[in-house]
Amino acid sequence: MSIEKSLYAAPEGLESLMSAEPDIEIEIEDPESVSIEMDGIEIELMGGEDDDFDANLVDFLPDKVVTSIVTDLVSDFDDDVNSRKDWMQTYVDGLELLGMKIEERADPWIGACGVYHPLLSEALVKFQAEIMMSTFPAAGPVKTQIIGKETQEKKDAAIRVQDDMNYQLTDVMSEFRPEHERMVWGLGLSGNAFKKVYFDPNLDRQTSIFVPAEDLVVPYGASDLNTSPRVTHVMRKTENDLRKLQVAGFYADVDLGEPNNDLDDVEKKIAEKMGFRATSDDRYKLLEINVNLDLEGYEHTDKDGEPTGIALPYIVTIEKGSSTCLAIRRNWNEGDKLYTKRQHYVHYGYVPGFGFYCFGLIHLVGAFAKSGTAILRQLVDAGTLANLPGGFKTRGLRVKGDDTPIGPAEWRDVDVPSGTISENIMALPYKEPSQVLASLLDKIVEEGRKFASAADIQVADMSANSPVGTTLAILERTLKVMTAVQARIHYSFKQELKLLRDIIKDFTPPEYSYEPEEGSRKAKQSDYDLVEVIPVSDPNAATMAQKIVQYQAVIQLAQMAPQIYDLPQLHRQMLDVLGIKNAQKLVPLPDDELPKDPITENMNALKGQPMKAFIYQDQQAHIAAHQMFMQDPLIMKTIGQSPQANVVMAALQAHIAEHLGFHYRELIEKQMGVPLPGPEEKLPEDVEVQLSRLIAQAGAQLLQLNQSQAQQAQNQQMAQDPMIQMQQAELQLKGQEVQRKAQKDATDAQLKQSQQQIERERIMTQKDIDMARLQADIAKNQLNLEADKDNEKRRMLADLIKGRNGR
């Protein structure tokens, strides 16, 4: 190990020590921690970062820093306790009204009535029963909801996750239901209840425990657990349990001394009100505080590595009696750049108030219960005094025997000093119990029950012929408050199930250890990513009666227009609400069907059982098998004798139509050259518009192709008919005759045309001859004319010559 002097310069004053050349021992046991011993002085060089993300930082932080953290957090815890003092006082005082402790009263006399009116206990017991029936049925408290598009893979995963979660919560986590019942009791009583969800290494599984409201301290001004600056869980652990956690390395292995046996005032009062005598507790009191801290050496840094001063979430555990810090651990997921606080608690609220803590039945009807208790005691005491009156008697009056009360049909001797007995005894004028006071008690109790939603619905006052809507309106009005409370419980229970799901998922194998044939309790890790886990309770209906009336209203509407309702689905849901076992066998639904071969489907049609086509089946094969079954003479003869013949045929026709629809889909996909989205897949608007246009084009092309094939098939079918063949032969002969006549007519026309051509040529030749003759005649006539002219000229010349000569 080399040390650069420029980086690690020696402090002033060490030169004299170094001149003495002391012995220096350097011991390196941990690369992150170096211990140097020199002349009895031990110097520890601690690493700023630990290698293990889940390490206990108490082992790495300086004692001074840890002490400062403990002092500040304990002071903040005391302030948080004081901020809810009034709420806690009302809660503690109201515990007495439950009547869990039999009170022996000596005021106004010994043996006075100490009964408590059961208004508060009655409302609490009814609330617990209603919530447990709605949130934790016998089949389990979990159901699943598919995320995104529904596929067969997701449906199978949903069944596996639902079965696995219910198996874990009902069979593996044996404490879950008792803890849930305790939570519901505490919720109704104080208005607040908490569940702590975590992985227990001792049990090697997830667990969810109930944390009473008095044991989870939150600043009264906080709005919820996620945004609260502090959340403190007050825990009690025995010395042995605490030692186990120290040996396991979860807590720092430090000596805590003997536990502080004192109980605080609240704990003593709660024990006293509930009928217990508690003065000390030999367990350690731990404060597990979820808080944001800016720890030295573990600061939040920016991208340049500079501290930002942002406090990060940690869990700090402090032993309250000795103010010793047992653990400081990071409370965010490793690798989370946002440092999001991990939540381990779930808050259940009854009726929200002004601050963090909600109000419960103690706060809402505690005054009614207290008034009812006071009036009830007065009535009982008045009856006691009226039946066994007291008064004055003279000193000399003596009853022989003893002064015990006289029993029925018993007569005793008395010694009267003087006069009659009536003159020696004067009874005080006690009155019988007041009827006005009894009426006032009934009124107070009635109003308290209404306010607590614990009043019984007077079903006898309702008419049997009342419309379902009227009955539903009465139920809604009566159960409105309880429905709102149940909706809050549904929301909180959903958060708890999500925390449990995350833990179960992390410790679930990534693959099956075997290949299941169908949904199994053994789900794989990826199944939990496909579904959402939600409670089976219905936040819109507080009781089973309300749910049944709602379904009855829907059934009445369905009778008016059955064609627009899915009646099997409606009746199936009704049976599920009633809690009928094997409802899927009583009312089978098409969605419950698995792919079957055509023969099995034909058998189901005969038995009147549902049938369902699937998109990946051989549609043409199924259609052909069903059509041949319907056309078979033996089947037709047998079915024709059954009164259900029309029903069977209609079911088969509907099933064939379903296969035909899938077949047409295949043809469209083949024509388009691409697969279509799933039938139940949600499409964006622009995608749906573009897809519709492409389908329309493909449909037109498919229509032309089918029309052409249909015409060809029709022609082929017609060609095989004898009558059609005879008609075709006759038409062929007629065609040949027509063709012969046409050829003859063509020949005649050609001959006639030739004759006409010859005639035309003859006429043209004749014309030429006539023209030649005419021209020859003209030429001849011209020659004759010229010859005549010449002859005339010669004659005239001759005559002239003759005339000259005659002169």
Disulfide bonds with the S-S distance in Angstrom:
none
